[in-house]
Every structure is written in structure tokens, then in C-alpha cells.
Amino acid sequence: MGMKEHKCKGAGCPICANEKQKETEYREWSAKKREKLEEGGVKGSFAGPDKTFPISSPEDVAAAWSSAGRGKQDPRVTMRNIIRIAKENNWESGLPDSVKQRLAAGESGLPG
């Protein structure tokens, strides 16, 4: 929450509310933010079709991985794309430990 430690005053604290709003805005992918990613204005790529599974950070890698089964395409295709994007951008830290172990062993990283 910044340099100074914040002492929350409980429910309705404007500082906490502002921090939560910033966190939500950071995690959510608006149409404008997706467009920037598609146009190259933001580093990264989409792991799924139709601008789905946007990735522009290790946190996005983790979020995309945890949601891969909810997409329109085969989850293994999405997972393969997530791994590729993570490797291309040095965002492997966002991958689950099990995937990192499989990659270190020379495997594809995909679950068995």
C-alpha cells in the first residue's frame, strides 16, 4: 500500500476502498486494454481465440492457467499457448510449480 503503513479504520475506509479498486482495475481486462494488447501497445499476447486469455505479466500467466478449462478451445491448446507466451516473455514464474518441473525435465510442461 505504498511507503507508509496504513492503519485501517474499518468498514468504509476510503484508503482500503481505493486500493481494492486499483487492484480490480489491474486484474480486469477491458475491451480497450485487450485492444492495446492485440495492437502491440502492451507486451504479451492472447492464449485463446477471440481475444481470450490475455497475458501481459506473470500474474496473467497464472490467471490464464487456472482458467484454461473454461475456454472454447481444447484446454491443452490453451495451456500450450500459455507456456509459449510465458517462455517468450520470460514470465515462467507465473506457471504452476508442476509445469516448471516438467519443463525443467525437458518435457512439454503439459499435464499427463
C-alpha positions as CSV (number, residue, x, y, z in Angstrom):
1,M,0.0,0.0,0.0
2,G,2.9,2.4,-0.5
3,M,5.7,3.6,1.6
4,K,3.8,4.4,4.8
5,E,2.0,1.7,6.7
6,H,-1.8,2.2,6.7
7,K,-3.8,1.7,9.8
8,C,-7.3,0.8,8.6
9,K,-10.3,2.4,10.3
10,G,-12.5,-0.5,9.4
11,A,-15.5,-0.7,7.1
12,G,-15.9,2.2,4.8
13,C,-12.2,3.2,4.9
14,P,-11.5,5.2,1.8
15,I,-7.9,4.2,1.6
16,C,-8.7,0.5,1.6
17,A,-11.6,1.0,-0.9
18,N,-9.2,2.9,-3.3
19,E,-6.6,0.1,-3.0
20,K,-9.3,-2.6,-3.8
21,Q,-10.5,-0.6,-6.8
22,K,-6.9,-0.2,-8.1
23,E,-6.3,-4.0,-7.7
24,T,-9.6,-4.8,-9.5
25,E,-8.7,-2.4,-12.4
26,Y,-5.3,-4.0,-12.7
27,R,-6.6,-7.5,-12.9
28,E,-9.6,-6.9,-15.2
29,W,-9.2,-6.8,-18.9
30,S,-11.4,-4.1,-20.5
31,A,-12.1,-4.0,-24.3
32,K,-9.7,-1.1,-24.5
33,K,-6.9,-2.9,-22.7
34,R,-7.4,-6.0,-24.9
35,E,-7.2,-3.9,-28.0
36,K,-3.9,-2.4,-26.8
37,L,-2.6,-5.9,-26.3
38,E,-3.8,-7.0,-29.8
39,E,-2.2,-3.9,-31.4
40,G,1.1,-4.5,-29.6
41,G,0.8,-1.5,-27.3
42,V,1.1,-3.9,-24.4
43,K,3.7,-6.6,-24.2
44,G,2.2,-10.1,-24.4
45,S,-0.5,-12.0,-26.3
46,F,-3.7,-13.9,-26.1
47,A,-3.6,-17.6,-25.3
48,G,-7.1,-18.3,-26.6
49,P,-9.3,-17.4,-29.6
50,D,-11.3,-14.3,-29.9
51,K,-9.1,-12.2,-27.5
52,T,-9.5,-14.7,-24.7
53,F,-6.9,-15.4,-22.0
54,P,-5.0,-12.1,-22.3
55,I,-1.4,-12.3,-20.9
56,S,0.9,-9.4,-20.2
57,S,2.6,-10.4,-17.0
58,P,3.4,-13.4,-14.8
59,E,0.2,-12.8,-12.9
60,D,-1.8,-13.1,-16.1
61,V,0.0,-16.4,-16.9
62,A,-1.2,-17.7,-13.5
63,A,-4.7,-16.5,-14.0
64,A,-4.9,-17.9,-17.6
65,W,-3.6,-21.3,-16.4
66,S,-6.1,-21.5,-13.7
67,S,-8.9,-20.7,-16.1
68,A,-7.7,-22.8,-19.2
69,G,-10.5,-25.3,-18.9
70,R,-13.2,-22.7,-19.2
71,G,-12.4,-21.6,-22.7
72,K,-14.0,-22.5,-26.1
73,Q,-11.0,-24.5,-27.3
74,D,-9.3,-27.6,-26.1
75,P,-7.7,-26.7,-22.7
76,R,-4.4,-28.4,-23.8
77,V,-4.2,-25.9,-26.8
78,T,-4.7,-23.0,-24.4
79,M,-2.2,-24.4,-22.0
80,R,0.4,-24.9,-24.8
81,N,-0.2,-21.2,-25.8
82,I,0.2,-20.0,-22.2
83,I,3.5,-21.9,-21.9
84,R,4.7,-20.4,-25.2
85,I,3.8,-16.9,-24.2
86,A,5.4,-17.3,-20.7
87,K,8.6,-18.5,-22.3
88,E,8.7,-15.8,-25.0
89,N,8.3,-13.1,-22.4
90,N,10.3,-14.6,-19.5
91,W,7.2,-14.9,-17.4
92,E,7.6,-18.6,-16.4
93,S,7.3,-17.5,-12.7
94,G,3.6,-17.4,-13.3
95,L,3.4,-21.0,-14.2
96,P,2.5,-23.6,-11.6
97,D,5.5,-25.4,-10.0
98,S,4.4,-28.7,-11.6
99,V,4.6,-27.2,-15.1
100,K,8.0,-25.7,-14.3
101,Q,9.3,-29.1,-13.1
102,R,8.1,-30.8,-16.3
103,L,9.7,-28.1,-18.4
104,A,13.0,-28.5,-16.4
105,A,12.8,-32.2,-17.1
106,G,12.7,-31.5,-20.9
107,E,9.0,-32.2,-21.2
108,S,6.3,-30.0,-22.8
109,G,5.1,-28.8,-19.5
110,L,1.6,-30.1,-20.1
111,P,-0.1,-32.3,-17.6
112,G,0.0,-36.1,-18.4
